[in-house]
């Protein structure tokens, strides 16, 4: 299985959209848990790395 590469401040697209109808997030903290911030409404969530990798669709990289 291919390992997806991502780092702090990368913009990512998740498989399912957030309640505000967007699926674009930015990674704000990395460790055992990953902290994500919604780019539409600003809500922040945390999930464990395994769950994040399972729900991750695409890494867009750092955006200006």
SETOR-15412 format. One record per atom (N, C-alpha, C, CB): residue number from 1; residue in one letter; atom name; x, y, z. Coordinates in nm, 3 decimals. Atoms other than C-alpha are relative to their C-alpha. Glycine has a CB too. Layout:
BEGIN
<atom><k>NUM</k><r>A</r><a>CA</a><east>X</east><north>Y</north><up>Z</up></atom>
...
// end
This chain:
BEGIN
<atom><k>1</k><r>X</r><a>N</a><east>0.084</east><north>-0.118</north><up>0.000</up></atom>
<atom><k>1</k><r>X</r><a>CA</a><east>0.000</east><north>0.000</north><up>0.000</up></atom>
<atom><k>1</k><r>X</r><a>C</a><east>0.089</east><north>0.125</north><up>0.000</up></atom>
<atom><k>1</k><r>X</r><a>CB</a><east>-0.096</east><north>-0.001</north><up>0.122</up></atom>
<atom><k>2</k><r>X</r><a>N</a><east>-0.077</east><north>-0.123</north><up>0.012</up></atom>
<atom><k>2</k><r>X</r><a>CA</a><east>0.126</east><north>0.348</north><up>-0.091</up></atom>
<atom><k>2</k><r>X</r><a>C</a><east>-0.016</east><north>0.087</north><up>0.124</up></atom>
<atom><k>2</k><r>X</r><a>CB</a><east>-0.043</east><north>0.077</north><up>-0.123</up></atom>
<atom><k>3</k><r>X</r><a>N</a><east>0.000</east><north>-0.088</north><up>-0.117</up></atom>
<atom><k>3</k><r>X</r><a>CA</a><east>0.222</east><north>0.571</north><up>0.202</up></atom>
<atom><k>3</k><r>X</r><a>C</a><east>-0.021</east><north>0.144</north><up>-0.048</up></atom>
<atom><k>3</k><r>X</r><a>CB</a><east>0.134</east><north>-0.013</north><up>0.081</up></atom>
<atom><k>4</k><r>X</r><a>N</a><east>0.026</east><north>-0.138</north><up>0.038</up></atom>
<atom><k>4</k><r>X</r><a>CA</a><east>0.074</east><north>0.920</north><up>0.170</up></atom>
<atom><k>4</k><r>X</r><a>C</a><east>0.087</east><north>0.094</north><up>0.082</up></atom>
<atom><k>4</k><r>X</r><a>CB</a><east>-0.151</east><north>0.035</north><up>0.018</up></atom>
<atom><k>5</k><r>X</r><a>N</a><east>-0.089</east><north>-0.093</north><up>-0.067</up></atom>
<atom><k>5</k><r>X</r><a>CA</a><east>0.314</east><north>1.200</north><up>0.253</up></atom>
<atom><k>5</k><r>X</r><a>C</a><east>-0.072</east><north>0.132</north><up>0.024</up></atom>
<atom><k>5</k><r>X</r><a>CB</a><east>0.128</east><north>0.021</north><up>-0.082</up></atom>
<atom><k>6</k><r>X</r><a>N</a><east>0.061</east><north>-0.127</north><up>-0.038</up></atom>
<atom><k>6</k><r>X</r><a>CA</a><east>0.187</east><north>1.506</north><up>0.437</up></atom>
<atom><k>6</k><r>X</r><a>C</a><east>0.082</east><north>0.058</north><up>0.112</up></atom>
<atom><k>6</k><r>X</r><a>CB</a><east>-0.149</east><north>-0.018</north><up>0.043</up></atom>
<atom><k>7</k><r>X</r><a>N</a><east>-0.078</east><north>-0.068</north><up>-0.103</up></atom>
<atom><k>7</k><r>X</r><a>CA</a><east>0.336</east><north>1.764</north><up>0.668</up></atom>
<atom><k>7</k><r>X</r><a>C</a><east>-0.084</east><north>0.114</north><up>0.057</up></atom>
<atom><k>7</k><r>X</r><a>CB</a><east>0.135</east><north>0.054</north><up>-0.057</up></atom>
<atom><k>8</k><r>X</r><a>N</a><east>0.066</east><north>-0.112</north><up>-0.065</up></atom>
<atom><k>8</k><r>X</r><a>CA</a><east>0.240</east><north>2.057</north><up>0.888</up></atom>
<atom><k>8</k><r>X</r><a>C</a><east>-0.033</east><north>0.109</north><up>-0.101</up></atom>
<atom><k>8</k><r>X</r><a>CB</a><east>0.086</east><north>0.055</north><up>0.114</up></atom>
<atom><k>9</k><r>X</r><a>N</a><east>0.050</east><north>-0.109</north><up>0.086</up></atom>
<atom><k>9</k><r>X</r><a>CA</a><east>0.040</east><north>2.335</north><up>0.712</up></atom>
<atom><k>9</k><r>X</r><a>C</a><east>-0.037</east><north>-0.045</north><up>-0.141</up></atom>
<atom><k>9</k><r>X</r><a>CB</a><east>0.103</east><north>0.108</north><up>-0.008</up></atom>
<atom><k>10</k><r>X</r><a>N</a><east>0.047</east><north>0.049</north><up>0.129</up></atom>
<atom><k>10</k><r>X</r><a>CA</a><east>-0.050</east><north>2.111</north><up>0.415</up></atom>
<atom><k>10</k><r>X</r><a>C</a><east>-0.152</east><north>0.009</north><up>-0.006</up></atom>
<atom><k>10</k><r>X</r><a>CB</a><east>0.047</east><north>-0.145</north><up>-0.025</up></atom>
<atom><k>11</k><r>X</r><a>N</a><east>0.143</east><north>0.003</north><up>0.023</up></atom>
<atom><k>11</k><r>X</r><a>CA</a><east>-0.397</east><north>2.150</north><up>0.269</up></atom>
<atom><k>11</k><r>X</r><a>C</a><east>-0.034</east><north>-0.141</north><up>-0.049</up></atom>
<atom><k>11</k><r>X</r><a>CB</a><east>-0.045</east><north>0.110</north><up>-0.104</up></atom>
<atom><k>12</k><r>X</r><a>N</a><east>0.040</east><north>0.137</north><up>0.035</up></atom>
<atom><k>12</k><r>X</r><a>CA</a><east>-0.575</east><north>1.814</north><up>0.243</up></atom>
<atom><k>12</k><r>X</r><a>C</a><east>-0.149</east><north>-0.004</north><up>-0.033</up></atom>
<atom><k>12</k><r>X</r><a>CB</a><east>0.033</east><north>-0.098</north><up>0.115</up></atom>
<atom><k>13</k><r>X</r><a>N</a><east>0.141</east><north>0.025</north><up>0.032</up></atom>
<atom><k>13</k><r>X</r><a>CA</a><east>-0.902</east><north>1.686</north><up>0.099</up></atom>
<atom><k>13</k><r>X</r><a>C</a><east>-0.036</east><north>-0.133</north><up>0.063</up></atom>
<atom><k>13</k><r>X</r><a>CB</a><east>-0.025</east><north>0.000</north><up>-0.156</up></atom>
<atom><k>14</k><r>X</r><a>N</a><east>0.046</east><north>0.122</north><up>-0.065</up></atom>
<atom><k>14</k><r>X</r><a>CA</a><east>-1.091</east><north>1.432</north><up>0.307</up></atom>
<atom><k>14</k><r>X</r><a>C</a><east>-0.110</east><north>-0.065</north><up>-0.086</up></atom>
<atom><k>14</k><r>X</r><a>CB</a><east>-0.053</east><north>0.031</north><up>0.142</up></atom>
<atom><k>15</k><r>X</r><a>N</a><east>0.099</east><north>0.073</north><up>0.079</up></atom>
<atom><k>15</k><r>X</r><a>CA</a><east>-1.330</east><north>1.168</north><up>0.167</up></atom>
<atom><k>15</k><r>X</r><a>C</a><east>-0.140</east><north>0.052</north><up>0.020</up></atom>
<atom><k>15</k><r>X</r><a>CB</a><east>0.005</east><north>-0.146</north><up>0.033</up></atom>
<atom><k>16</k><r>X</r><a>N</a><east>0.135</east><north>-0.048</north><up>-0.029</up></atom>
<atom><k>16</k><r>X</r><a>CA</a><east>-1.643</east><north>1.297</north><up>0.340</up></atom>
<atom><k>16</k><r>X</r><a>C</a><east>0.003</east><north>0.148</north><up>0.035</up></atom>
<atom><k>16</k><r>X</r><a>CB</a><east>-0.064</east><north>-0.081</north><up>0.115</up></atom>
<atom><k>17</k><r>X</r><a>N</a><east>0.001</east><north>-0.143</north><up>-0.032</up></atom>
<atom><k>17</k><r>X</r><a>CA</a><east>-1.741</east><north>1.666</north><up>0.363</up></atom>
<atom><k>17</k><r>X</r><a>C</a><east>-0.040</east><north>0.026</north><up>0.145</up></atom>
<atom><k>17</k><r>X</r><a>CB</a><east>-0.096</east><north>0.072</north><up>-0.093</up></atom>
<atom><k>18</k><r>X</r><a>N</a><east>0.035</east><north>-0.049</north><up>-0.133</up></atom>
<atom><k>18</k><r>X</r><a>CA</a><east>-1.773</east><north>1.857</north><up>0.690</up></atom>
<atom><k>18</k><r>X</r><a>C</a><east>-0.145</east><north>0.048</north><up>-0.004</up></atom>
<atom><k>18</k><r>X</r><a>CB</a><east>0.096</east><north>0.115</north><up>0.045</up></atom>
<atom><k>19</k><r>X</r><a>N</a><east>0.138</east><north>-0.046</north><up>-0.007</up></atom>
<atom><k>19</k><r>X</r><a>CA</a><east>-2.115</east><north>1.981</north><up>0.805</up></atom>
<atom><k>19</k><r>X</r><a>C</a><east>-0.021</east><north>0.131</north><up>-0.076</up></atom>
<atom><k>19</k><r>X</r><a>CB</a><east>-0.040</east><north>0.018</north><up>0.145</up></atom>
<atom><k>20</k><r>X</r><a>N</a><east>0.011</east><north>-0.127</north><up>0.073</up></atom>
<atom><k>20</k><r>X</r><a>CA</a><east>-2.041</east><north>2.317</north><up>0.636</up></atom>
<atom><k>20</k><r>X</r><a>C</a><east>0.015</east><north>-0.020</north><up>-0.151</up></atom>
<atom><k>20</k><r>X</r><a>CB</a><east>0.105</east><north>0.099</north><up>0.050</up></atom>
<atom><k>21</k><r>X</r><a>N</a><east>0.000</east><north>0.038</north><up>0.141</up></atom>
<atom><k>21</k><r>X</r><a>CA</a><east>-2.028</east><north>2.135</north><up>0.298</up></atom>
<atom><k>21</k><r>X</r><a>C</a><east>0.134</east><north>0.014</north><up>-0.073</up></atom>
<atom><k>21</k><r>X</r><a>CB</a><east>-0.099</east><north>0.081</north><up>-0.071</up></atom>
<atom><k>22</k><r>X</r><a>N</a><east>-0.131</east><north>0.002</north><up>0.064</up></atom>
<atom><k>22</k><r>X</r><a>CA</a><east>-1.653</east><north>2.149</north><up>0.234</up></atom>
<atom><k>22</k><r>X</r><a>C</a><east>0.080</east><north>-0.118</north><up>0.052</up></atom>
<atom><k>22</k><r>X</r><a>CB</a><east>0.076</east><north>0.134</north><up>0.025</up></atom>
<atom><k>23</k><r>X</r><a>N</a><east>-0.085</east><north>0.110</north><up>-0.046</up></atom>
<atom><k>23</k><r>X</r><a>CA</a><east>-1.395</east><north>1.872</north><up>0.252</up></atom>
<atom><k>23</k><r>X</r><a>C</a><east>0.148</east><north>0.040</north><up>-0.004</up></atom>
<atom><k>23</k><r>X</r><a>CB</a><east>-0.023</east><north>-0.125</north><up>-0.086</up></atom>
<atom><k>24</k><r>X</r><a>N</a><east>-0.137</east><north>-0.050</north><up>0.000</up></atom>
<atom><k>24</k><r>X</r><a>CA</a><east>-1.082</east><north>2.095</north><up>0.249</up></atom>
<atom><k>24</k><r>X</r><a>C</a><east>0.040</east><north>0.042</north><up>0.141</up></atom>
<atom><k>24</k><r>X</r><a>CB</a><east>0.014</east><north>0.117</north><up>-0.098</up></atom>
<atom><k>25</k><r>X</r><a>N</a><east>-0.051</east><north>-0.025</north><up>-0.134</up></atom>
<atom><k>25</k><r>X</r><a>CA</a><east>-0.875</east><north>2.113</north><up>0.567</up></atom>
<atom><k>25</k><r>X</r><a>C</a><east>0.147</east><north>0.037</north><up>-0.008</up></atom>
<atom><k>25</k><r>X</r><a>CB</a><east>-0.020</east><north>-0.123</north><up>0.091</up></atom>
<atom><k>26</k><r>X</r><a>N</a><east>-0.143</east><north>-0.026</north><up>-0.012</up></atom>
<atom><k>26</k><r>X</r><a>CA</a><east>-0.532</east><north>2.233</north><up>0.678</up></atom>
<atom><k>26</k><r>X</r><a>C</a><east>0.050</east><north>-0.068</north><up>0.127</up></atom>
<atom><k>26</k><r>X</r><a>CB</a><east>0.031</east><north>0.155</north><up>0.002</up></atom>
<atom><k>27</k><r>X</r><a>N</a><east>-0.060</east><north>0.068</north><up>-0.115</up></atom>
<atom><k>27</k><r>X</r><a>CA</a><east>-0.305</east><north>2.035</north><up>0.912</up></atom>
<atom><k>27</k><r>X</r><a>C</a><east>0.066</east><north>0.104</north><up>0.089</up></atom>
<atom><k>27</k><r>X</r><a>CB</a><east>0.103</east><north>-0.109</north><up>-0.045</up></atom>
<atom><k>28</k><r>X</r><a>N</a><east>-0.056</east><north>-0.100</north><up>-0.092</up></atom>
<atom><k>28</k><r>X</r><a>CA</a><east>-0.227</east><north>2.248</north><up>1.219</up></atom>
<atom><k>28</k><r>X</r><a>C</a><east>0.086</east><north>-0.062</north><up>0.110</up></atom>
<atom><k>28</k><r>X</r><a>CB</a><east>-0.112</east><north>0.079</north><up>0.062</up></atom>
<atom><k>29</k><r>X</r><a>N</a><east>-0.081</east><north>0.066</north><up>-0.102</up></atom>
<atom><k>29</k><r>X</r><a>CA</a><east>-0.068</east><north>1.989</north><up>1.452</up></atom>
<atom><k>29</k><r>X</r><a>C</a><east>0.020</east><north>-0.144</north><up>-0.041</up></atom>
<atom><k>29</k><r>X</r><a>CB</a><east>-0.066</east><north>0.008</north><up>0.141</up></atom>
<atom><k>30</k><r>X</r><a>N</a><east>-0.029</east><north>0.139</north><up>0.032</up></atom>
<atom><k>30</k><r>X</r><a>CA</a><east>0.102</east><north>1.655</north><up>1.400</up></atom>
<atom><k>30</k><r>X</r><a>C</a><east>0.070</east><north>-0.066</north><up>0.117</up></atom>
<atom><k>30</k><r>X</r><a>CB</a><east>0.086</east><north>-0.011</north><up>-0.127</up></atom>
<atom><k>31</k><r>X</r><a>N</a><east>-0.058</east><north>0.082</north><up>-0.105</up></atom>
<atom><k>31</k><r>X</r><a>CA</a><east>0.201</east><north>1.383</north><up>1.641</up></atom>
<atom><k>31</k><r>X</r><a>C</a><east>-0.068</east><north>-0.135</north><up>-0.009</up></atom>
<atom><k>31</k><r>X</r><a>CB</a><east>-0.018</east><north>0.066</north><up>0.143</up></atom>
<atom><k>32</k><r>X</r><a>N</a><east>0.080</east><north>0.122</north><up>0.001</up></atom>
<atom><k>32</k><r>X</r><a>CA</a><east>0.019</east><north>1.068</north><up>1.744</up></atom>
<atom><k>32</k><r>X</r><a>C</a><east>-0.138</east><north>0.034</north><up>-0.053</up></atom>
<atom><k>32</k><r>X</r><a>CB</a><east>-0.008</east><north>-0.064</north><up>0.144</up></atom>
<atom><k>33</k><r>X</r><a>N</a><east>0.127</east><north>-0.051</north><up>0.050</up></atom>
<atom><k>33</k><r>X</r><a>CA</a><east>-0.293</east><north>1.273</north><up>1.677</up></atom>
<atom><k>33</k><r>X</r><a>C</a><east>0.028</east><north>0.107</north><up>-0.105</up></atom>
<atom><k>33</k><r>X</r><a>CB</a><east>-0.087</east><north>0.057</north><up>0.116</up></atom>
<atom><k>34</k><r>X</r><a>N</a><east>-0.009</east><north>-0.103</north><up>0.102</up></atom>
<atom><k>34</k><r>X</r><a>CA</a><east>-0.352</east><north>1.502</north><up>1.379</up></atom>
<atom><k>34</k><r>X</r><a>C</a><east>-0.110</east><north>0.103</north><up>0.030</up></atom>
<atom><k>34</k><r>X</r><a>CB</a><east>-0.014</east><north>-0.060</north><up>-0.145</up></atom>
<atom><k>35</k><r>X</r><a>N</a><east>0.098</east><north>-0.105</north><up>-0.022</up></atom>
<atom><k>35</k><r>X</r><a>CA</a><east>-0.525</east><north>1.838</north><up>1.431</up></atom>
<atom><k>35</k><r>X</r><a>C</a><east>-0.025</east><north>0.069</north><up>-0.134</up></atom>
<atom><k>35</k><r>X</r><a>CB</a><east>0.048</east><north>0.103</north><up>0.108</up></atom>
<atom><k>36</k><r>X</r><a>N</a><east>0.039</east><north>-0.059</north><up>0.128</up></atom>
<atom><k>36</k><r>X</r><a>CA</a><east>-0.717</east><north>1.976</north><up>1.133</up></atom>
<atom><k>36</k><r>X</r><a>C</a><east>-0.088</east><north>0.122</north><up>0.023</up></atom>
<atom><k>36</k><r>X</r><a>CB</a><east>-0.073</east><north>-0.103</north><up>-0.087</up></atom>
<atom><k>37</k><r>X</r><a>N</a><east>0.086</east><north>-0.119</north><up>-0.005</up></atom>
<atom><k>37</k><r>X</r><a>CA</a><east>-0.878</east><north>2.315</north><up>1.072</up></atom>
<atom><k>37</k><r>X</r><a>C</a><east>-0.075</east><north>0.009</north><up>-0.131</up></atom>
<atom><k>37</k><r>X</r><a>CB</a><east>0.084</east><north>0.130</north><up>0.027</up></atom>
<atom><k>38</k><r>X</r><a>N</a><east>0.084</east><north>-0.013</north><up>0.119</up></atom>
<atom><k>38</k><r>X</r><a>CA</a><east>-1.170</east><north>2.350</north><up>0.830</up></atom>
<atom><k>38</k><r>X</r><a>C</a><east>0.029</east><north>0.134</north><up>-0.066</up></atom>
<atom><k>38</k><r>X</r><a>CB</a><east>-0.151</east><north>-0.013</north><up>0.037</up></atom>
<atom><k>39</k><r>X</r><a>N</a><east>-0.031</east><north>-0.123</north><up>0.072</up></atom>
<atom><k>39</k><r>X</r><a>CA</a><east>-1.092</east><north>2.605</north><up>0.560</up></atom>
<atom><k>39</k><r>X</r><a>C</a><east>-0.123</east><north>0.086</north><up>-0.025</up></atom>
<atom><k>39</k><r>X</r><a>CB</a><east>0.067</east><north>-0.032</north><up>-0.131</up></atom>
<atom><k>40</k><r>X</r><a>N</a><east>0.122</east><north>-0.076</north><up>0.022</up></atom>
<atom><k>40</k><r>X</r><a>CA</a><east>-1.457</east><north>2.712</north><up>0.532</up></atom>
<atom><k>40</k><r>X</r><a>C</a><east>-0.050</east><north>0.067</north><up>0.127</up></atom>
<atom><k>40</k><r>X</r><a>CB</a><east>-0.108</east><north>-0.090</north><up>-0.057</up></atom>
<atom><k>41</k><r>X</r><a>N</a><east>0.061</east><north>-0.054</north><up>-0.122</up></atom>
<atom><k>41</k><r>X</r><a>CA</a><east>-1.587</east><north>2.756</north><up>0.887</up></atom>
<atom><k>41</k><r>X</r><a>C</a><east>0.099</east><north>0.022</north><up>0.114</up></atom>
<atom><k>41</k><r>X</r><a>CB</a><east>-0.109</east><north>-0.093</north><up>0.047</up></atom>
<atom><k>42</k><r>X</r><a>N</a><east>-0.101</east><north>-0.022</north><up>-0.102</up></atom>
<atom><k>42</k><r>X</r><a>CA</a><east>-1.265</east><north>2.747</north><up>1.093</up></atom>
<atom><k>42</k><r>X</r><a>C</a><east>-0.004</east><north>-0.097</north><up>0.117</up></atom>
<atom><k>42</k><r>X</r><a>CB</a><east>-0.013</east><north>0.136</north><up>0.052</up></atom>
<atom><k>43</k><r>X</r><a>N</a><east>0.011</east><north>0.099</north><up>-0.107</up></atom>
<atom><k>43</k><r>X</r><a>CA</a><east>-1.370</east><north>2.454</north><up>1.315</up></atom>
<atom><k>43</k><r>X</r><a>C</a><east>0.124</east><north>-0.087</north><up>0.002</up></atom>
<atom><k>43</k><r>X</r><a>CB</a><east>-0.127</east><north>-0.087</north><up>-0.017</up></atom>
<atom><k>44</k><r>X</r><a>N</a><east>-0.117</east><north>0.084</north><up>-0.013</up></atom>
<atom><k>44</k><r>X</r><a>CA</a><east>-1.081</east><north>2.248</north><up>1.451</up></atom>
<atom><k>44</k><r>X</r><a>C</a><east>-0.039</east><north>-0.134</north><up>0.061</up></atom>
<atom><k>44</k><r>X</r><a>CB</a><east>0.108</east><north>0.069</north><up>0.086</up></atom>
<atom><k>45</k><r>X</r><a>N</a><east>0.025</east><north>0.134</north><up>-0.052</up></atom>
<atom><k>45</k><r>X</r><a>CA</a><east>-1.090</east><north>1.873</north><up>1.509</up></atom>
<atom><k>45</k><r>X</r><a>C</a><east>0.132</east><north>-0.073</north><up>0.015</up></atom>
<atom><k>45</k><r>X</r><a>CB</a><east>-0.097</east><north>-0.079</north><up>-0.093</up></atom>
<atom><k>46</k><r>X</r><a>N</a><east>-0.117</east><north>0.086</north><up>-0.016</up></atom>
<atom><k>46</k><r>X</r><a>CA</a><east>-0.841</east><north>1.610</north><up>1.623</up></atom>
<atom><k>46</k><r>X</r><a>C</a><east>-0.042</east><north>-0.144</north><up>-0.025</up></atom>
<atom><k>46</k><r>X</r><a>CB</a><east>0.063</east><north>0.016</north><up>0.141</up></atom>
<atom><k>47</k><r>X</r><a>N</a><east>0.024</east><north>0.142</north><up>0.020</up></atom>
<atom><k>47</k><r>X</r><a>CA</a><east>-0.820</east><north>1.248</north><up>1.513</up></atom>
<atom><k>47</k><r>X</r><a>C</a><east>0.134</east><north>-0.071</north><up>0.003</up></atom>
<atom><k>47</k><r>X</r><a>CB</a><east>-0.076</east><north>-0.029</north><up>-0.134</up></atom>
<atom><k>48</k><r>X</r><a>N</a><east>-0.126</east><north>0.073</north><up>-0.004</up></atom>
<atom><k>48</k><r>X</r><a>CA</a><east>-0.563</east><north>0.976</north><up>1.553</up></atom>
<atom><k>48</k><r>X</r><a>C</a><east>0.051</east><north>-0.022</north><up>-0.142</up></atom>
<atom><k>48</k><r>X</r><a>CB</a><east>-0.018</east><north>-0.135</north><up>0.074</up></atom>
<atom><k>49</k><r>X</r><a>N</a><east>-0.067</east><north>0.008</north><up>0.129</up></atom>
<atom><k>49</k><r>X</r><a>CA</a><east>-0.315</east><north>0.925</north><up>1.271</up></atom>
<atom><k>49</k><r>X</r><a>C</a><east>-0.056</east><north>-0.112</north><up>-0.089</up></atom>
<atom><k>49</k><r>X</r><a>CB</a><east>0.149</east><north>-0.020</north><up>0.021</up></atom>
<atom><k>50</k><r>X</r><a>N</a><east>0.053</east><north>0.112</north><up>0.079</up></atom>
<atom><k>50</k><r>X</r><a>CA</a><east>-0.455</east><north>0.587</north><up>1.162</up></atom>
<atom><k>50</k><r>X</r><a>C</a><east>-0.135</east><north>0.036</north><up>-0.062</up></atom>
<atom><k>50</k><r>X</r><a>CB</a><east>-0.014</east><north>-0.126</north><up>0.088</up></atom>
<atom><k>51</k><r>X</r><a>N</a><east>0.132</east><north>-0.043</north><up>0.051</up></atom>
<atom><k>51</k><r>X</r><a>CA</a><east>-0.809</east><north>0.727</north><up>1.130</up></atom>
<atom><k>51</k><r>X</r><a>C</a><east>0.017</east><north>0.108</north><up>-0.108</up></atom>
<atom><k>51</k><r>X</r><a>CB</a><east>-0.088</east><north>0.054</north><up>0.117</up></atom>
<atom><k>52</k><r>X</r><a>N</a><east>-0.026</east><north>-0.105</north><up>0.098</up></atom>
<atom><k>52</k><r>X</r><a>CA</a><east>-0.673</east><north>1.034</north><up>0.945</up></atom>
<atom><k>52</k><r>X</r><a>C</a><east>0.045</east><north>-0.060</north><up>-0.133</up></atom>
<atom><k>52</k><r>X</r><a>CB</a><east>0.106</east><north>0.097</north><up>0.052</up></atom>
<atom><k>53</k><r>X</r><a>N</a><east>-0.050</east><north>0.061</north><up>0.123</up></atom>
<atom><k>53</k><r>X</r><a>CA</a><east>-0.485</east><north>0.821</north><up>0.692</up></atom>
<atom><k>53</k><r>X</r><a>C</a><east>-0.108</east><north>-0.079</north><up>-0.072</up></atom>
<atom><k>53</k><r>X</r><a>CB</a><east>0.117</east><north>-0.090</north><up>0.029</up></atom>
<atom><k>54</k><r>X</r><a>N</a><east>0.111</east><north>0.075</north><up>0.060</up></atom>
<atom><k>54</k><r>X</r><a>CA</a><east>-0.796</east><north>0.609</north><up>0.635</up></atom>
<atom><k>54</k><r>X</r><a>C</a><east>-0.099</east><north>0.094</north><up>-0.067</up></atom>
<atom><k>54</k><r>X</r><a>CB</a><east>-0.071</east><north>-0.084</north><up>0.107</up></atom>
<atom><k>55</k><r>X</r><a>N</a><east>0.099</east><north>-0.096</north><up>0.053</up></atom>
<atom><k>55</k><r>X</r><a>CA</a><east>-1.017</east><north>0.917</north><up>0.573</up></atom>
<atom><k>55</k><r>X</r><a>C</a><east>0.058</east><north>0.099</north><up>-0.101</up></atom>
<atom><k>55</k><r>X</r><a>CB</a><east>-0.060</east><north>0.076</north><up>0.114</up></atom>
<atom><k>56</k><r>X</r><a>N</a><east>-0.067</east><north>-0.093</north><up>0.091</up></atom>
<atom><k>56</k><r>X</r><a>CA</a><east>-0.760</east><north>1.112</north><up>0.366</up></atom>
<atom><k>56</k><r>X</r><a>C</a><east>-0.022</east><north>-0.040</north><up>-0.145</up></atom>
<atom><k>56</k><r>X</r><a>CB</a><east>0.150</east><north>0.006</north><up>0.031</up></atom>
<atom><k>57</k><r>X</r><a>N</a><east>0.019</east><north>0.025</north><up>0.142</up></atom>
<atom><k>57</k><r>X</r><a>CA</a><east>-0.835</east><north>1.144</north><up>-0.004</up></atom>
<atom><k>57</k><r>X</r><a>C</a><east>0.118</east><north>0.050</north><up>-0.081</up></atom>
<atom><k>57</k><r>X</r><a>CB</a><east>-0.129</east><north>0.065</north><up>-0.049</up></atom>
<atom><k>58</k><r>X</r><a>N</a><east>-0.105</east><north>-0.060</north><up>0.082</up></atom>
<atom><k>58</k><r>X</r><a>CA</a><east>-0.569</east><north>1.380</north><up>-0.141</up></atom>
<atom><k>58</k><r>X</r><a>C</a><east>0.074</east><north>0.106</north><up>0.080</up></atom>
<atom><k>58</k><r>X</r><a>CB</a><east>-0.059</east><north>0.060</north><up>-0.129</up></atom>
<atom><k>59</k><r>X</r><a>N</a><east>-0.081</east><north>-0.104</north><up>-0.062</up></atom>
<atom><k>59</k><r>X</r><a>CA</a><east>-0.283</east><north>1.600</north><up>-0.022</up></atom>
<atom><k>59</k><r>X</r><a>C</a><east>0.029</east><north>0.105</north><up>-0.108</up></atom>
<atom><k>59</k><r>X</r><a>CB</a><east>0.134</east><north>-0.059</north><up>0.060</up></atom>
<atom><k>60</k><r>X</r><a>N</a><east>-0.022</east><north>-0.108</north><up>0.097</up></atom>
<atom><k>60</k><r>X</r><a>CA</a><east>-0.272</east><north>1.937</north><up>-0.201</up></atom>
<atom><k>60</k><r>X</r><a>C</a><east>0.132</east><north>0.071</north><up>0.022</up></atom>
<atom><k>60</k><r>X</r><a>CB</a><east>-0.113</east><north>0.101</north><up>0.007</up></atom>
<atom><k>61</k><r>X</r><a>N</a><east>-0.125</east><north>-0.068</north><up>-0.031</up></atom>
<atom><k>61</k><r>X</r><a>CA</a><east>0.046</east><north>2.059</north><up>-0.033</up></atom>
<atom><k>61</k><r>X</r><a>C</a><east>-0.026</east><north>0.135</north><up>0.064</up></atom>
<atom><k>61</k><r>X</r><a>CB</a><east>0.085</east><north>0.017</north><up>-0.125</up></atom>
<atom><k>62</k><r>X</r><a>N</a><east>0.014</east><north>-0.131</north><up>-0.065</up></atom>
<atom><k>62</k><r>X</r><a>CA</a><east>0.112</east><north>2.400</north><up>0.119</up></atom>
<atom><k>62</k><r>X</r><a>C</a><east>-0.054</east><north>0.100</north><up>-0.102</up></atom>
<atom><k>62</k><r>X</r><a>CB</a><east>0.136</east><north>0.049</north><up>0.058</up></atom>
<atom><k>63</k><r>X</r><a>N</a><east>0.062</east><north>-0.101</north><up>0.086</up></atom>
<atom><k>63</k><r>X</r><a>CA</a><east>-0.109</east><north>2.671</north><up>-0.032</up></atom>
<atom><k>63</k><r>X</r><a>C</a><east>0.035</east><north>0.139</north><up>0.051</up></atom>
<atom><k>63</k><r>X</r><a>CB</a><east>-0.154</east><north>-0.019</north><up>-0.006</up></atom>
<atom><k>64</k><r>X</r><a>N</a><east>-0.033</east><north>-0.138</north><up>-0.043</up></atom>
<atom><k>64</k><r>X</r><a>CA</a><east>-0.027</east><north>3.045</north><up>-0.026</up></atom>
<atom><k>64</k><r>X</r><a>C</a><east>-0.115</east><north>0.066</north><up>0.074</up></atom>
<atom><k>64</k><r>X</r><a>CB</a><east>0.040</east><north>0.086</north><up>-0.120</up></atom>
// end
